[in-house]
């Protein structure tokens, strides 16, 4: 989080981020979200049709200007346990 933010500004952005994450989850773009302990950071699992769609969903986040985003494209693995259930 940017140094020097006023508490009200921080709270407003965090609330907007929470609201937008809920919207992305509702439409199926945000599948899972985990907090990284001890850091102001998270890992998210997102579904997108292509890189442009993923960028648009990420760019829409309230905290996007302050995020350090890394994308790791994933493909189905033939030994994924969910394939056997």
N, CA, C and O atoms as a GROMACS GRO file, in nm:
protein
  340
    1UNK      N    1   0.086  -0.117   0.000
    1UNK     CA    2   0.000   0.000   0.000
    1UNK      C    3   0.090   0.122   0.000
    1UNK      O    4   0.194   0.123   0.065
    2UNK      N    5   0.051   0.221  -0.071
    2UNK     CA    6   0.134   0.340  -0.085
    2UNK      C    7   0.156   0.410   0.049
    2UNK      O    8   0.062   0.429   0.127
    3UNK      N    9   0.280   0.446   0.075
    3UNK     CA   10   0.314   0.517   0.198
    3UNK      C   11   0.249   0.654   0.198
    3UNK      O   12   0.235   0.719   0.094
    4UNK      N   13   0.208   0.698   0.315
    4UNK     CA   14   0.152   0.831   0.328
    4UNK      C   15   0.002   0.841   0.298
    4UNK      O   16  -0.053   0.951   0.295
    5UNK      N   17  -0.063   0.729   0.275
    5UNK     CA   18  -0.207   0.735   0.250
    5UNK      C   19  -0.279   0.769   0.379
    5UNK      O   20  -0.243   0.722   0.487
    6UNK      N   21  -0.382   0.851   0.368
    6UNK     CA   22  -0.468   0.880   0.481
    6UNK      C   23  -0.557   0.759   0.507
    6UNK      O   24  -0.594   0.688   0.414
    7UNK      N   25  -0.592   0.735   0.634
    7UNK     CA   26  -0.676   0.618   0.666
    7UNK      C   27  -0.807   0.614   0.587
    7UNK      O   28  -0.848   0.507   0.542
    8UNK      N   29  -0.872   0.728   0.568
    8UNK     CA   30  -0.999   0.731   0.495
    8UNK      C   31  -0.977   0.694   0.348
    8UNK      O   32  -1.059   0.623   0.289
    9UNK      N   33  -0.867   0.741   0.290
    9UNK     CA   34  -0.836   0.707   0.150
    9UNK      C   35  -0.810   0.558   0.137
    9UNK      O   36  -0.861   0.493   0.045
   10UNK      N   37  -0.731   0.503   0.229
   10UNK     CA   38  -0.701   0.359   0.227
   10UNK      C   39  -0.830   0.278   0.241
   10UNK      O   40  -0.851   0.182   0.167
   11UNK      N   41  -0.914   0.315   0.336
   11UNK     CA   42  -1.039   0.243   0.359
   11UNK      C   43  -1.128   0.246   0.235
   11UNK      O   44  -1.188   0.145   0.199
   12UNK      N   45  -1.138   0.362   0.171
   12UNK     CA   46  -1.222   0.375   0.051
   12UNK      C   47  -1.172   0.284  -0.061
   12UNK      O   48  -1.252   0.217  -0.128
   13UNK      N   49  -1.040   0.280  -0.081
   13UNK     CA   50  -0.984   0.196  -0.187
   13UNK      C   51  -0.999   0.047  -0.156
   13UNK      O   52  -1.029  -0.032  -0.245
   14UNK      N   53  -0.979   0.010  -0.031
   14UNK     CA   54  -0.995  -0.131   0.007
   14UNK      C   55  -1.141  -0.174  -0.010
   14UNK      O   56  -1.167  -0.285  -0.057
   15UNK      N   57  -1.235  -0.089   0.027
   15UNK     CA   58  -1.376  -0.122   0.007
   15UNK      C   59  -1.410  -0.135  -0.141
   15UNK      O   60  -1.483  -0.226  -0.180
   16UNK      N   61  -1.356  -0.045  -0.223
   16UNK     CA   62  -1.380  -0.054  -0.368
   16UNK      C   63  -1.319  -0.181  -0.425
   16UNK      O   64  -1.379  -0.245  -0.511
   17UNK      N   65  -1.201  -0.217  -0.377
   17UNK     CA   66  -1.135  -0.340  -0.423
   17UNK      C   67  -1.218  -0.463  -0.386
   17UNK      O   68  -1.234  -0.554  -0.467
   18UNK      N   69  -1.271  -0.465  -0.265
   18UNK     CA   70  -1.355  -0.576  -0.219
   18UNK      C   71  -1.481  -0.587  -0.305
   18UNK      O   72  -1.520  -0.697  -0.345
   19UNK      N   73  -1.544  -0.475  -0.332
   19UNK     CA   74  -1.664  -0.473  -0.415
   19UNK      C   75  -1.634  -0.526  -0.556
   19UNK      O   76  -1.709  -0.609  -0.608
   20UNK      N   77  -1.526  -0.479  -0.615
   20UNK     CA   78  -1.490  -0.522  -0.751
   20UNK      C   79  -1.451  -0.668  -0.755
   20UNK      O   80  -1.483  -0.738  -0.851
   21UNK      N   81  -1.383  -0.716  -0.652
   21UNK     CA   82  -1.350  -0.859  -0.647
   21UNK      C   83  -1.477  -0.943  -0.642
   21UNK      O   84  -1.485  -1.048  -0.705
   22UNK      N   85  -1.576  -0.896  -0.569
   22UNK     CA   86  -1.705  -0.966  -0.565
   22UNK      C   87  -1.772  -0.970  -0.700
   22UNK      O   88  -1.830  -1.071  -0.739
   23UNK      N   89  -1.765  -0.859  -0.774
   23UNK     CA   90  -1.820  -0.856  -0.909
   23UNK      C   91  -1.748  -0.954  -1.001
   23UNK      O   92  -1.812  -1.025  -1.078
   24UNK      N   93  -1.614  -0.957  -0.992
   24UNK     CA   94  -1.537  -1.050  -1.076
   24UNK      C   95  -1.568  -1.195  -1.040
   24UNK      O   96  -1.572  -1.280  -1.128
   25UNK      N   97  -1.588  -1.223  -0.912
   25UNK     CA   98  -1.625  -1.358  -0.870
   25UNK      C   99  -1.764  -1.395  -0.922
   25UNK      O  100  -1.788  -1.508  -0.966
   26UNK      N  101  -1.856  -1.299  -0.918
   26UNK     CA  102  -1.994  -1.324  -0.962
   26UNK      C  103  -2.001  -1.361  -1.110
   26UNK      O  104  -2.086  -1.441  -1.150
   27UNK      N  105  -1.913  -1.303  -1.192
   27UNK     CA  106  -1.916  -1.334  -1.335
   27UNK      C  107  -1.821  -1.448  -1.372
   27UNK      O  108  -1.808  -1.484  -1.489
   28UNK      N  109  -1.753  -1.505  -1.270
   28UNK     CA  110  -1.669  -1.622  -1.294
   28UNK      C  111  -1.525  -1.593  -1.331
   28UNK      O  112  -1.449  -1.685  -1.361
   29UNK      N  113  -1.485  -1.467  -1.329
   29UNK     CA  114  -1.346  -1.434  -1.362
   29UNK      C  115  -1.253  -1.463  -1.245
   29UNK      O  116  -1.146  -1.520  -1.264
   30UNK      N  117  -1.293  -1.425  -1.124
   30UNK     CA  118  -1.213  -1.453  -1.004
   30UNK      C  119  -1.263  -1.583  -0.944
   30UNK      O  120  -1.376  -1.592  -0.896
   31UNK      N  121  -1.176  -1.685  -0.947
   31UNK     CA  122  -1.214  -1.818  -0.897
   31UNK      C  123  -1.177  -1.837  -0.751
   31UNK      O  124  -1.257  -1.890  -0.674
   32UNK      N  125  -1.057  -1.794  -0.712
   32UNK     CA  126  -1.009  -1.809  -0.574
   32UNK      C  127  -0.918  -1.691  -0.543
   32UNK      O  128  -0.864  -1.628  -0.634
   33UNK      N  129  -0.902  -1.661  -0.413
   33UNK     CA  130  -0.814  -1.554  -0.371
   33UNK      C  131  -0.754  -1.592  -0.236
   33UNK      O  132  -0.826  -1.629  -0.143
   34UNK      N  133  -0.622  -1.582  -0.227
   34UNK     CA  134  -0.551  -1.614  -0.104
   34UNK      C  135  -0.468  -1.496  -0.060
   34UNK      O  136  -0.412  -1.426  -0.144
   35UNK      N  137  -0.458  -1.472   0.070
   35UNK     CA  138  -0.371  -1.370   0.127
   35UNK      C  139  -0.236  -1.433   0.152
   35UNK      O  140  -0.228  -1.548   0.194
   36UNK      N  141  -0.128  -1.358   0.128
   36UNK     CA  142   0.006  -1.404   0.159
   36UNK      C  143   0.039  -1.352   0.299
   36UNK      O  144   0.050  -1.231   0.318
   37UNK      N  145   0.053  -1.441   0.398
   37UNK     CA  146   0.076  -1.397   0.535
   37UNK      C  147   0.199  -1.307   0.548
   37UNK      O  148   0.303  -1.332   0.487
   38UNK      N  149   0.184  -1.203   0.629
   38UNK     CA  150   0.294  -1.114   0.657
   38UNK      C  151   0.322  -1.010   0.551
   38UNK      O  152   0.418  -0.933   0.564
   39UNK      N  153   0.241  -1.005   0.447
   39UNK     CA  154   0.263  -0.908   0.338
   39UNK      C  155   0.130  -0.847   0.298
   39UNK      O  156   0.024  -0.904   0.324
   40UNK      N  157   0.136  -0.731   0.236
   40UNK     CA  158   0.017  -0.672   0.174
   40UNK      C  159   0.016  -0.725   0.032
   40UNK      O  160   0.045  -0.653  -0.063
   41UNK      N  161  -0.019  -0.854   0.019
   41UNK     CA  162  -0.013  -0.920  -0.110
   41UNK      C  163  -0.110  -1.036  -0.112
   41UNK      O  164  -0.154  -1.084  -0.008
   42UNK      N  165  -0.144  -1.080  -0.231
   42UNK     CA  166  -0.234  -1.194  -0.246
   42UNK      C  167  -0.203  -1.268  -0.375
   42UNK      O  168  -0.134  -1.217  -0.464
   43UNK      N  169  -0.254  -1.387  -0.383
   43UNK     CA  170  -0.252  -1.468  -0.505
   43UNK      C  171  -0.396  -1.493  -0.543
   43UNK      O  172  -0.478  -1.528  -0.458
   44UNK      N  173  -0.427  -1.476  -0.669
   44UNK     CA  174  -0.562  -1.502  -0.716
   44UNK      C  175  -0.561  -1.600  -0.832
   44UNK      O  176  -0.468  -1.601  -0.913
   45UNK      N  177  -0.664  -1.680  -0.840
   45UNK     CA  178  -0.684  -1.770  -0.953
   45UNK      C  179  -0.798  -1.711  -1.035
   45UNK      O  180  -0.911  -1.698  -0.987
   46UNK      N  181  -0.766  -1.678  -1.158
   46UNK     CA  182  -0.864  -1.611  -1.245
   46UNK      C  183  -0.882  -1.691  -1.373
   46UNK      O  184  -0.791  -1.760  -1.418
   47UNK      N  185  -1.000  -1.681  -1.430
   47UNK     CA  186  -1.029  -1.744  -1.558
   47UNK      C  187  -1.059  -1.633  -1.659
   47UNK      O  188  -1.134  -1.539  -1.630
   48UNK      N  189  -0.998  -1.644  -1.776
   48UNK     CA  190  -1.020  -1.544  -1.880
   48UNK      C  191  -1.009  -1.612  -2.016
   48UNK      O  192  -0.934  -1.708  -2.032
   49UNK      N  193  -1.083  -1.561  -2.111
   49UNK     CA  194  -1.080  -1.617  -2.246
   49UNK      C  195  -0.949  -1.592  -2.318
   49UNK      O  196  -0.906  -1.673  -2.400
   50UNK      N  197  -0.885  -1.479  -2.285
   50UNK     CA  198  -0.757  -1.445  -2.347
   50UNK      C  199  -0.688  -1.340  -2.262
   50UNK      O  200  -0.742  -1.294  -2.161
   51UNK      N  201  -0.568  -1.302  -2.303
   51UNK     CA  202  -0.488  -1.206  -2.227
   51UNK      C  203  -0.556  -1.069  -2.219
   51UNK      O  204  -0.543  -1.001  -2.117
   52UNK      N  205  -0.625  -1.029  -2.323
   52UNK     CA  206  -0.692  -0.898  -2.323
   52UNK      C  207  -0.803  -0.896  -2.218
   52UNK      O  208  -0.819  -0.798  -2.146
   53UNK      N  209  -0.879  -1.003  -2.209
   53UNK     CA  210  -0.986  -1.013  -2.109
   53UNK      C  211  -0.928  -1.012  -1.967
   53UNK      O  212  -0.982  -0.947  -1.878
   54UNK      N  213  -0.818  -1.083  -1.947
   54UNK     CA  214  -0.754  -1.085  -1.816
   54UNK      C  215  -0.701  -0.946  -1.780
   54UNK      O  216  -0.717  -0.901  -1.666
   55UNK      N  217  -0.640  -0.879  -1.875
   55UNK     CA  218  -0.589  -0.744  -1.850
   55UNK      C  219  -0.702  -0.649  -1.813
   55UNK      O  220  -0.688  -0.568  -1.721
   56UNK      N  221  -0.812  -0.657  -1.884
   56UNK     CA  222  -0.926  -0.569  -1.856
   56UNK      C  223  -0.979  -0.592  -1.714
   56UNK      O  224  -1.011  -0.496  -1.644
   57UNK      N  225  -0.989  -0.717  -1.672
   57UNK     CA  226  -1.039  -0.748  -1.538
   57UNK      C  227  -0.941  -0.700  -1.432
   57UNK      O  228  -0.984  -0.649  -1.328
   58UNK      N  229  -0.812  -0.714  -1.455
   58UNK     CA  230  -0.711  -0.670  -1.359
   58UNK      C  231  -0.704  -0.518  -1.355
   58UNK      O  232  -0.695  -0.460  -1.247
   59UNK      N  233  -0.708  -0.455  -1.469
   59UNK     CA  234  -0.700  -0.309  -1.479
   59UNK      C  235  -0.819  -0.242  -1.412
   59UNK      O  236  -0.811  -0.125  -1.374
   60UNK      N  237  -0.928  -0.314  -1.397
   60UNK     CA  238  -1.052  -0.260  -1.340
   60UNK      C  239  -1.044  -0.251  -1.188
   60UNK      O  240  -1.127  -0.184  -1.126
   61UNK      N  241  -0.946  -0.318  -1.126
   61UNK     CA  242  -0.936  -0.319  -0.980
   61UNK      C  243  -0.900  -0.179  -0.928
   61UNK      O  244  -0.823  -0.106  -0.990
   62UNK      N  245  -0.957  -0.144  -0.814
   62UNK     CA  246  -0.936  -0.011  -0.756
   62UNK      C  247  -0.788   0.013  -0.722
   62UNK      O  248  -0.740   0.126  -0.732
   63UNK      N  249  -0.718  -0.091  -0.681
   63UNK     CA  250  -0.578  -0.076  -0.640
   63UNK      C  251  -0.480  -0.101  -0.754
   63UNK      O  252  -0.359  -0.103  -0.731
   64UNK      N  253  -0.528  -0.120  -0.876
   64UNK     CA  254  -0.441  -0.153  -0.988
   64UNK      C  255  -0.319  -0.061  -1.003
   64UNK      O  256  -0.210  -0.111  -1.029
   65UNK      N  257  -0.334   0.071  -0.988
   65UNK     CA  258  -0.216   0.157  -1.005
   65UNK      C  259  -0.101   0.126  -0.908
   65UNK      O  260   0.013   0.163  -0.935
   66UNK      N  261  -0.130   0.057  -0.797
   66UNK     CA  262  -0.029   0.027  -0.697
   66UNK      C  263   0.008  -0.121  -0.693
   66UNK      O  264   0.090  -0.162  -0.611
   67UNK      N  265  -0.050  -0.200  -0.780
   67UNK     CA  266  -0.024  -0.345  -0.779
   67UNK      C  267   0.098  -0.380  -0.862
   67UNK      O  268   0.130  -0.314  -0.961
   68UNK      N  269   0.166  -0.484  -0.819
   68UNK     CA  270   0.274  -0.546  -0.896
   68UNK      C  271   0.217  -0.680  -0.943
   68UNK      O  272   0.222  -0.779  -0.870
   69UNK      N  273   0.163  -0.682  -1.063
   69UNK     CA  274   0.090  -0.799  -1.113
   69UNK      C  275   0.183  -0.890  -1.193
   69UNK      O  276   0.255  -0.844  -1.282
   70UNK      N  277   0.180  -1.018  -1.160
   70UNK     CA  278   0.249  -1.120  -1.237
   70UNK      C  279   0.144  -1.219  -1.286
   70UNK      O  280   0.056  -1.258  -1.210
   71UNK      N  281   0.152  -1.258  -1.410
   71UNK     CA  282   0.057  -1.353  -1.468
   71UNK      C  283   0.130  -1.482  -1.499
   71UNK      O  284   0.238  -1.482  -1.560
   72UNK      N  285   0.072  -1.592  -1.456
   72UNK     CA  286   0.126  -1.725  -1.483
   72UNK      C  287   0.017  -1.806  -1.553
   72UNK      O  288  -0.069  -1.864  -1.486
   73UNK      N  289   0.017  -1.811  -1.686
   73UNK     CA  290  -0.085  -1.888  -1.757
   73UNK      C  291  -0.078  -2.036  -1.717
   73UNK      O  292   0.031  -2.091  -1.698
   74UNK      N  293  -0.192  -2.097  -1.705
   74UNK     CA  294  -0.200  -2.238  -1.665
   74UNK      C  295  -0.276  -2.318  -1.770
   74UNK      O  296  -0.364  -2.266  -1.838
   75UNK      N  297  -0.242  -2.444  -1.780
   75UNK     CA  298  -0.312  -2.538  -1.868
   75UNK      C  299  -0.352  -2.659  -1.785
   75UNK      O  300  -0.293  -2.686  -1.680
   76UNK      N  301  -0.452  -2.732  -1.830
   76UNK     CA  302  -0.493  -2.854  -1.760
   76UNK      C  303  -0.376  -2.951  -1.754
   76UNK      O  304  -0.297  -2.964  -1.848
   77UNK      N  305  -0.366  -3.019  -1.640
   77UNK     CA  306  -0.263  -3.122  -1.622
   77UNK      C  307  -0.332  -3.257  -1.627
   77UNK      O  308  -0.436  -3.274  -1.564
   78UNK      N  309  -0.278  -3.354  -1.701
   78UNK     CA  310  -0.345  -3.484  -1.712
   78UNK      C  311  -0.355  -3.560  -1.581
   78UNK      O  312  -0.438  -3.651  -1.570
   79UNK      N  313  -0.274  -3.525  -1.483
   79UNK     CA  314  -0.280  -3.593  -1.351
   79UNK      C  315  -0.350  -3.511  -1.245
   79UNK      O  316  -0.338  -3.541  -1.127
   80UNK      N  317  -0.423  -3.407  -1.284
   80UNK     CA  318  -0.497  -3.325  -1.189
   80UNK      C  319  -0.597  -3.414  -1.115
   80UNK      O  320  -0.678  -3.481  -1.178
   81UNK      N  321  -0.592  -3.414  -0.981
   81UNK     CA  322  -0.683  -3.499  -0.904
   81UNK      C  323  -0.831  -3.473  -0.932
   81UNK      O  324  -0.913  -3.564  -0.914
   82UNK      N  325  -0.868  -3.354  -0.973
   82UNK     CA  326  -1.010  -3.326  -0.999
   82UNK      C  327  -1.059  -3.404  -1.121
   82UNK      O  328  -1.180  -3.421  -1.138
   83UNK      N  329  -0.969  -3.450  -1.204
   83UNK     CA  330  -1.008  -3.527  -1.322
   83UNK      C  331  -1.054  -3.668  -1.284
   83UNK      O  332  -1.118  -3.737  -1.364
   84UNK      N  333  -1.022  -3.711  -1.162
   84UNK     CA  334  -1.054  -3.848  -1.119
   84UNK      C  335  -1.173  -3.853  -1.023
   84UNK      O  336  -1.215  -3.961  -0.984
   85UNK      N  337  -1.226  -3.737  -0.985
   85UNK     CA  338  -1.336  -3.741  -0.889
   85UNK      C  339  -1.471  -3.746  -0.955
   85UNK      O  340  -1.573  -3.750  -0.886
   0.00000   0.00000   0.00000
